[in-house]
Amino acid sequence: MEKTILYIIIAIVAFEFILERLLDYLNQKHWDNQLPKGLQGIIDQDKYQKSQDYAFAKSKLSLWSSLLSFAVILTILFTGGFALIDQWALSVTENSILSTLLFFAVIGLGSDLMSTPFGIYNTFVIEEKFGFNKMTPKIFIMDKIKGWILGALIGGLLLAVFVWFYSTFREYFWLYAWGIFLVFSIGITMFYTNLIVPLFNKLTPLEDGELRTAIENYASKVNFPLKNVFVVDGSKRSTKANAYFSGLGNAKNIVLYDTLIEKHSTEELVAVLAHEVGHYKKKHTLQGLFISAFTMLLTLYILNLLIDNPALSMALGADESRITLGMVAFSILYSPLSTITGLLMNIFSRKNEFEADAYARETSSGADLVTALKKLSVDTLSNLKPHPAYVFFYYSHPPLLKRMEAIENPS
């Protein structure tokens, strides 16, 4: 039984690797050196070629990164590496919470150290070459340290609570854990901008002027409960731009990247924000929260059914049932179902993007939104001709041409 589970785990890992590489291959074969008709007037030939060169460089780096990850995970699976790490953690402490934290700390740190060289190359070679990078080595290192500390504090606390529930309330631990995780998710949604963002970026209120007046007038017109408008200094890391709103209930914060303000007119920015307001008005955020809560509950329930099965731990090299190894084995065995739910979420998200675009067209300006989307896509060298299969698996937003068509020619 243990061997069968191990072979299934290896088959899943191999299948996901092959699928990822196949989708990348299809995406690259879908590119064309000649500017497609639908893109004329959006981007010139040189910029279009540059966008494909950028996508190819990112894809090549992804290939080497995934090859290394694939080789490492196979090596660990064939040699019983997870069981060895678990035995070492138990030799340090027999406390179930502390040994579990130590086990996942080693795995997490090892994974991060393995991916860091690729992150450095992506930031200081690829992003630098194509004119996006503004990050200094100091900022990169500080981001790493802050990320480790934040991950250790938040991830460690949630993991410790999970193990405590498992040890104390065995029959319904999954339900108690779900409640804690749900409260945490809601808390992050509400306070992300005020608590997490300032650890990495400087947030400043948007100064009085034409833009702030236009935003406030629009929010008042559509009865959007706007609390604050912030500008974040995204330019200290990248030239790429973004905007979003955070918060639940009647206290919404709009956050604009300084790079977005620099490159877009007031009308375009209001249209972009109208799109974000559309998500709120159509209750997309609330729907997403309910779906995520249900998915989390389903995952924890299935984990509850399998985690005590000693065959899972023994498949990874242990002699008895171990919560750590059960969680690792489950995470891999569950990944096909996770992929399916991810695909459904992407379909749902792309539908929501069309609806938010339609709301922006109706309440602000479809033409200004299209202009803004064009600028964002061209400035960031987005892949303007992705393969449909690649879009289906990976895109949470529809491709630019699809969005433009829906905005300009509503049915």
GIZIHU-V785358 format. One line per field, one symbol per residue. ss: DSSP state (H for helix, E for strand, L for the rest). phi: phi as a letter, one per 30 degrees, with the letter a starting at -180 (. if undefined). A space follows every 10 residues. Layout:
# GIZIHU-V785358
ss=???
phi=???
This chain:
# GIZIHU-V785358
ss=LHHHHHHHHH HHHHHHHHHH HHHHHHHHHL LLLLLLHHHL LLLLHHHHHH HHHHHHHHHH HHHHHHHHHH HHHHHHHHHL HHHHHHHHHH HHLLLHHHHH HHHHHHHHHH HHHHHHHHHH HHHHHHHHHL LLELLLHHHH HHHHHHHHHH HHHHHHHHHH HHHHHHHHLH HHHHHHHHHH HHHHHHHHHH HHHHHHHHHL LLEEELLLLH HHHHHHHHHH HLLLLEEEEE EELHHHLELL LLEEEELLLL LEEEEEEHHH HHHLLHHHHH HHHHHHHHHH HLLHHHHHHH HHHHHHHHHH HHHHHHLLLH HHHHHLLLLL LLHHHHHHHH HHHLHHHHHH HHHHHHHHHH HHHHHHHHHH HHHLLHHHHH HHHHHHHHHL LLLLLLLHHH HHHHLLLLLH HHHHHHHHLL L
phi=.ddddddddd dddddddddd dddddddddd dbddddedcd jcbddddddd dddddddddd dddddddddd ddddddddci dddddddddd ddacdddddd ddeddddddd dddddeeddd dddccdddec icdbdcedde dddddddddd dddddddddd dddddddcbe dbeddddddd dddddddded ceddcceddc bccbddddle dddddddded dchcddcbbc ccddddcadd caaabbjbic bcccbcdddd ddcbdedddd dddddddedd ddiddddddd dddddddddd ddeedcdddd dddddcjdca dbdddddddd edddeddddd dddddddddd dddddddddd ddcbaddddd dddddddddc hdddbddedd dedcddcdde ddddddddbd d
